[in-house]
Amino acid sequence: MIVKTLEALNEPNGSNKSAISKYIETTYGELPDATVLGSHLNKMKDSGELSFKQNNYMKADPNAPPKRGRGRPPKPKTPLPPGTVVSPPRPRGRPPKDPNAPPKSPKAKATPGSGRPRGRPKKVPRSPAVAAPTAVSSGRPRGRPPKVKPQLTEVSVES
């Protein structure tokens, strides 16, 4: 129906969407939905039946080369020699664990090549007899000195 409309309108630069819809309404009757025409025009444009230039639709030139898509074209695939068995592609993601595999020993969790286990070492508690050495005091306390507050003066109330 759209191709017949474009042939009937026969405009040299193509016909816009509103002209196509008006012609279809006058010849075939009411359109069921406004979006139906637009979706069909887009499908025909994508398939190559119609060409779209400056907001106008026109019949595609049969001698024109096919429109290339965006991006880099895929590499051509080389045919395999006959008799070659193609293995199925690997599935995505991490492979499942083998339920028949023997359990790993805790020694195996250490990094290979060194005798130390991974991570931060456990904290060893100190005995209370060994106290932490105290710093030599210089007579001045550590930290910021407290803010000096002004002294309150007594106010006598005479009546």
N, C-alpha and C positions, 0 to 999 in steps of 0.2 A: 504494500500500500504506500509506503514512504517513497519507494523507488518510482512508482507510477506518479506520485505527486510531484517529485522533482522533474520527471520528464514532462509533465503537463505544464508546470510553471516555466520551465525552460529559460531560466535567467542565466546570463553568461558568467556571473561571479558566484553563482549558487544562491540558495534560498536560506533565510534564517528560520529559526524555530517557530517564531510567531506566524510567519507566512505559511509555513507547512501546516501548522495546526489550524489556521483559518480555512485553508483549502480543504483539509480533511473534514472539518465540521460542515462546510457547505455541500460537499459532494456525498459524503458517507453518513453524515448525521453527527450527533453529540459524541464527544470523546468520553470514555468511561472515567478517566482520571487524568489530571494534568501531568502527573509524573510518569505515566505510561509512555507517552511520546518521547520524553527526554531519555528514559532508560533504553528504549529501543534505538534511538539515535546514537547513544553512546556505545551500545553493543555493536551496531553496524559500523561505527567509526573504528572501534577496536579490531573488528574482524577484517577490515579493509574494504568493505563494500562501499562505504562513503568516505570522502575526504573532507576535512574540516579546515577552513582557512578564513581568517578575519570574521569569525562568528557566523559563517555561512557554510551550509552543507551542500556538497555536490557529489555527483556520481564519480567514483574513482576511475582514473585513467587506466585502461587495461594494459597499456604499454609501460606504465611507470614501474620502477623497481619496488619491491616490497619494503615497507617501512621497518627499519631496524629498531630494536628495543634499546632501552638505556643500559649503560654499563658495557663491560668488556664481553665480547661474544665467547661462548664456550669453545674449548679446544676440540678439534675433530677427533673422534675416537678411532683408534686403529683396530681393525678387525682381528680377532684371535684366530690362530690356526685351527683347523677342524680337529676334533678329538680332544680338545683341551677342556678340562673340567673346571668350572668356575666355583670357588668356594663362596658361601654366603657371607655378606659383610658382617663385621663384628658388631654386636649390639652396643648401644650407647650405655654409658654409666659404669659404675664399679661392678666387677663380676661378683656373684654371690660366693659366700664362704663355703668351703668343702666340709660337709658334716662328718666325713670319714677321716679327716686329717687329724693327726695326733695333737694333743694340746701342747702349747709352747711352755717351756719351763720359765720360771721367773728370772733365771740367770740370763735368758736370751733377751730380756728387755733392756739390758745395758747396751750402750752404744758399742758397735763392733770396733774392735781395735784398742779400746781403752778399758781399764778395770773399774771405772767409776760408773755408777748408775746415772740416768738422766735426771735433770732438774736440780733444785736447790737442796743442799744437804739438810738433814734434820737438825734441829737446835738441841745442843747438849746442855742439860741443866748444870749450873755450877754448884759446888758445895758451899754451904754458908760460911765455912771457916775462911775461905778466900774472899775477902771483900774487895770491892773495886777501889783502886787508888783514888784518893781525893786530890783535887787540884790545889795548888799552892795559892792561898788567898792573899790578896794584896791589900786587904783592909777595906775594899770597896765591893759592894754586892754586884752580882751580875745582872744584866738587863737594863732596861730603861728606868731611870729614876722616877718615882711617883711625882705627880703634878702637885706643885706647891699651892695650898689653898690659903687664901687670905684669912687672917684671924678675925673673929667676930668681935665687934666692939659693943660694949653695953650701952644701951640707950635708956635713959631714965625718963619715965613718963610722969610728969607733974600735972596735977590738976588743980 
